[in-house]
Amino acid sequence: MAVVTMKDRGDLRIPAEIRHRVGLHDGDRLLVEIRGNEVVLTPLPPKVPLDQLRGKYIDRVREHGPLTKEAVADAVVDAAIARVGERHDR
């Protein structure tokens, strides 16, 4: 546990010990949630370069049609929220 101070633009500095403990690195994305009066930060999975995904989901596209940017963004957020829920079920 640590106490941090929020700067004028809402910036927070997460102490190195906590970053190392949860594996956070420069540029990592965090899901920010409000639970009651608490602000909860949850690391999101790293973005995968699109060239690594080429051809991986062709069967899905053939069955359901092409994905839109909005559908992909929604799916990422839904997966992150589901992951957070799994952590709380433990």
C-alpha positions in Angstrom: 0.0 0.0 0.0 1.2 3.5 -0.7 -0.1 7.1 -0.6 0.3 9.2 -3.7 -0.5 12.8 -4.5 -2.6 13.7 -7.6 -1.1 16.5 -9.7 -3.0 19.4 -11.3 -3.9 17.5 -14.5 -4.9 14.3 -12.6 -1.6 12.6 -13.0 -0.6 10.0 -10.5 2.8 8.5 -10.0 2.6 4.8 -9.0 5.5 3.9 -6.8 8.2 1.6 -8.4 7.7 -1.1 -5.8 4.0 -1.4 -6.8 4.8 -1.2 -10.6 7.3 -4.0 -10.3 5.1 -6.1 -8.1 2.2 -6.1 -10.6 4.5 -5.9 -13.7 3.6 -2.4 -15.0 5.9 -0.8 -17.6 6.0 2.5 -19.3 3.2 2.8 -21.8 1.0 0.1 -20.2 -2.7 0.8 -20.2 -4.9 0.7 -17.1 -8.7 0.3 -16.8 -10.0 3.0 -14.4 -13.2 2.0 -12.5 -15.2 3.6 -9.7 -16.5 1.2 -7.1 -18.4 3.1 -4.5 -16.0 5.8 -3.3 -12.9 3.9 -4.5 -10.9 4.4 -7.8 -9.6 1.0 -8.9 -6.8 0.7 -11.5 -6.5 -2.6 -13.4 -3.7 -3.4 -15.9 -5.1 -4.2 -19.4 -3.4 -6.7 -21.7 -0.9 -5.2 -24.1 -2.0 -4.3 -27.6 -1.0 -6.8 -30.2 0.4 -5.5 -33.5 -2.2 -6.1 -36.2 0.3 -8.0 -38.4 0.4 -10.7 -35.7 -3.3 -11.1 -36.0 -3.4 -11.5 -39.8 -5.5 -14.6 -40.7 -6.1 -15.6 -37.1 -9.8 -14.8 -37.1 -10.7 -15.6 -40.8 -13.3 -18.2 -39.8 -15.1 -15.8 -37.6 -15.1 -13.2 -40.3 -16.5 -15.7 -42.8 -19.3 -16.6 -40.3 -20.2 -13.2 -38.9 -18.8 -10.7 -41.4 -16.0 -8.1 -40.9 -15.4 -6.5 -37.6 -15.6 -2.8 -37.2 -13.2 -0.7 -35.1 -16.0 0.0 -32.7 -16.8 -3.7 -32.2 -13.2 -4.5 -31.5 -12.9 -1.6 -29.0 -16.1 -2.8 -27.3 -14.8 -6.4 -27.1 -11.5 -5.2 -25.5 -13.4 -3.2 -22.9 -15.8 -6.1 -22.2 -12.9 -8.6 -21.8 -11.1 -6.2 -19.4 -14.3 -5.8 -17.3 -14.8 -9.6 -17.3 -11.2 -10.1 -16.2 -11.7 -7.6 -13.3 -14.9 -9.6 -12.3 -12.9 -12.8 -12.3 -10.3 -11.3 -9.9 -13.1 -10.3 -7.5 -14.6 -13.8 -7.6 -11.5 -15.4 -6.3 
